[in-house]
Amino acid sequence: APSIHHAPVTRFAPAPTGLLHLGHLVNAVYVWGLARRHNGRVLLRIEDHDRGRSRDHFESAILDDLEWLGLEPDEPPIEALRHGPSPYRQSDRASRYAEVIAGLRHRGLVYPCRCSRRDIADTAVAARGAETRYPGTCRDHRPDPDEAVGSRVIMEPGEETFIDVLLGTQRQDPARQCGDVLVRDRLGQWTYQIAVTIDDWDQGIDLVIRGEDLLSSTGRQIRLARLIGRPDPPTFLHHPLVLKPSGEKLSKANRDTGLAELRQAGVSPETLLGEAAFRGGLLEEARPLEVEELPGLFG
């Protein structure tokens, strides 16, 4: 597996659709720890592309939690996100996404799609445990101009191969996995896949650190990145999810307990950082951990 290059630029990118919990904190420990270990930078990005579920009060709570934990991003300053629009907030970047997709449409790589999730579920034979593949219904059948339509980017058959820092060589064929990728839904909202791909390129992200649950998205994001003109994909590291049982002190806290709630219950930042490092497989047993100790978890 590749080692992490010197001075990487990575990101912590929560969605303000709920409070931060221990699962997010495991990711933060990897992000800040590895970035500091390799003299890199951490960007904070608010992934609020899902306008239906994102809430301003969740964004505020996320910023409060990070300040309390002592996890300061290199960019942007947390205060800047509190005051007005930011290029690090997805809902403030709609015009940029539209510009990129217009370029793909001009090249004949995007088509309108009227299918709902239900339509796709009804036509697709989903293999057990596998994701539902879009069968290409609208690729050749263009919807009426008056219909509410989303947009899809064509995925031609072919494998994307990448080497994950922890998991080694991975091969994914987006055309077989998911079919043509939805980049804008029927409500006009930009989707996760295209928003993060454009953001990572524009923001110079060359190391993506995230949970194993997002491994299956990587091939299609590498493909999308190439289609929009990014020559070299970032390095990817997918870490284990929170699976370990908790230490005594936090036995009441399941994976979904908000950090804010634990903070109000009197749990210290150091206890939470240690718990996250333990659950992420970075400590043999849970013990309090200072922010300054995070780089040392990585050799």
C-alpha positions, 0 to 999 in steps of 0.5 A: 500500500502507498505511504502518505506523501509529505504535507498532504491536504486533507479534510474533515467534512461533516454533514449538518444533518445531525449532531457529531457522534463518536463515529465522526470523532473516530474520523477526526482522530484519523484526519487530524492525527495523520495530517499533523504526523505528515506536516499536512493541512486540514480543511473543514468543509460543511457538506450540506448539499442535502438541503432537505435534511441540513439544519443551521443549528446542527452546523453551529453545534458541529463548530462548537464541538470542534472548538471544545475538542481543540480540533482547529482546521487550518482553513477556514477559521471556524469563526469565518464559517459562523459569519456568512457564506463560505467556499467551504460550505456546499450550499454556497457553491451551487453555481460552481457545480452548475458550471461544471455540469454544464461543461459535461452536458456540452460534451454529451456526458449528461442526460436528464432523468425522471426516475424516482428511487422507487422506479429504480427499485422496481426495475432493478434486480438488486443483488442481496446486500449490493447497491441498486444499479441504475438500469439506464432507463432515461439514457435513450428515452428523453423525458418531457420538457415539463417533467421534474428531472434530475441529471445523470453522468454517463458511466461507460464500462471499465475498471477504476483501480486505486491503492488504498493506504490501509486496504491495498489495491481496489478495483471498481467498475462504476457502470456495473456497481451503480450505473450512470451517476445521479449528480442532481436530483429531481428537486434540483439538489446537487448530490454527494458524489458530484459535490465532493468530487468538485470540492476536493479538486477545487480545494486541492485535497490530495488525501481523502481520509474516511470510513470504510462505508464510503469505499464503494463510492471511490471508483465513481468519484475517481471517474467523475474527477477525470471527466471534469478534468482532474488529472491525478486523483487524491490518495485514499485511506478508508479506516475501520468504522466504530465497532469496538465496545466502549470502555467503562466510562462511556458504556452508556454512549452508543455510536449515535450519542451526540458529543454535545450530550456527552460534553453536557454530562461532564465527559472531558475532550481528552476522554472522548478523543481517547475513546475514539482512538480506541474504537478506531483501533488506534489504542489498545485500551481507552485512555485520555488523550490530548490533541497533541498526542494524535500524531503519535498514534500513527507511528 
